[in-house]
Amino acid sequence: MYQRNISEEAILTLLQGCNSMCRLRKIHAQAVIHGLDLRPSVAGKLLCFCATSAAGDLSYAVHLFSRFSSPLTSHWNYLIRGFSVSPSPTFSISLYNYMFYSPLARPDAATFSFLLKACSKAVAAGKCREVHGSIFRFGFPSNVIVCTNLSRAYADNGSVEDARKVFDEMPERDIVSWNSIIACYCKAGLHIEALKVFEEMRAKGLGLDEFTVVVLLSSCAHLGALELGVWVHRFSQENGFLGRNVLVGNALVDMYAKCGSLEQARQVFDRMIKRDAFSWNSMLFGLGIHGHGKEAILLFRQMLLSGVKPNLVSFLGLLMACSHQGLAEEGLEFFHLMSSKFHVKPDAKHYCCVVDMLGRAGRLERALECIKSSPFVGDPVLWRALLSACKIHKNIEIGEISLGHLIETSAYNADSAG
């Protein structure tokens, strides 16, 4: 790469096509050799790649940043942005505090957006309020993007009331603002409130986009609001969302399945142009919840033929289906194949499904063996499942064993809490 009299333009061109830190270090070395590394455009590009690229290196970005005598706002923003999505997001806020000592830098809308992302990732409500104060101090309380990010950050920190207060005080809102507050309520499990915001949105004559549709369908699924879900489905068809967005299709399958409309769920699923693991899992879960074990097994085999790799959720839906239809042998076979063939390590929920499945089939000794050989022998949920089966089948001996373990684990948990 060594060239004589390399120009600033040539360095910038090389940086434009840079895709790795190895290559960037070589370009940086050439820039240093030719005295171009501190030119504003070159230094900015170097810093931008290291701080914000997926192939970047934040420690190298800090090294580059330390060479700036008077960093500009954009330079601070690169570093704040990089740390906001890193394993150390609160360092973004520390950088922001140092920014005040930089004579040529002043926080802008982008600065606050990155800081709020850091607050969301770090789950730091106190820091969120600090940033909120700065937003007012620097005159950004009317900025739609900043206020939307602020509302979202409060929601991510569990402060739903603060999120709504910010939303209500916004002088103007766009579709992203409305989507954000609906998602806030949905994430908090306040699905009725989410639907109320949607009604406000409709009353103002605002249109829906794919994100709104996906969040609304999630609330419909949780509330069993099938009528509204059907309306959203029709709206999605009329606006062409189904053909181009797999998330909308997935949300519809999930909504119909949870509302008990398996026929409609299957129709949406079969018409989907593209499916991912979530699509198959939603359909498997729907069949599992409603006891369609044989259909679930057939669907699982179709999933494998389509080339989609099953995951923890896939097997949970499948085991649930086998349990609810009394297909204990088939369920045990899939439970074995889960780890031996598909290399998916079962968790406590899968063991609980197997215990429930064996309990329903009256195979209580096998269920007891399953718990004892599992890594979750201290999990009270498994013993409760076995105790319930013992009550149904009137098995006093294993019931007493289950009760003893329940008392033991409860005492242990109480001691741990104390």
Sequence and secondary structure as in RCSB ss.txt:
>XXXX:A:sequence
MYQRNISEEAILTLLQGCNSMCRLRKIHAQAVIHGLDLRPSVAGKLLCFCATSAAGDLSYAVHLFSRFSSPLTSH
WNYLIRGFSVSPSPTFSISLYNYMFYSPLARPDAATFSFLLKACSKAVAAGKCREVHGSIFRFGFPSNVIVCTNL
SRAYADNGSVEDARKVFDEMPERDIVSWNSIIACYCKAGLHIEALKVFEEMRAKGLGLDEFTVVVLLSSCAHLGA
LELGVWVHRFSQENGFLGRNVLVGNALVDMYAKCGSLEQARQVFDRMIKRDAFSWNSMLFGLGIHGHGKEAILLF
RQMLLSGVKPNLVSFLGLLMACSHQGLAEEGLEFFHLMSSKFHVKPDAKHYCCVVDMLGRAGRLERALECIKSSP
FVGDPVLWRALLSACKIHKNIEIGEISLGHLIETSAYNADSAG
>XXXX:A:secstr
   TT  HHHHHHHHHT  SHHHHHHHHHHHHHTT TTSHHHHHHHHHHHHHSTT  HHHHHHHHTT SS  HHH
HHHHHHHHHTSS TTHHHHHHHHHTT TT    HHHHHHHHHHHHHHT HHHHHHHHHHHHHTT TT HHHHHHH
HHHHHHTT HHHHHHHHHH SS  HHHHHHHHHHHHHTT HHHHHHHHHHHHHTT    HHHHHHHHHHHHHHT 
HHHHHHHHHHHHHTTHHHH HHHHHHHHHHHHHTT HHHHHHHHHH SS  HHHHHHHHHHHHHTT HHHHHHHH
HHHHHTT    HHHHHHHHHHHHHTT HHHHHHHHHHHHHTS     HHHHHHHHHHHHHTT HHHHHHHHHTST
TTT HHHHHHHHHHHHHHT HHHHHHHHHHHHHHHHHHHHHH 
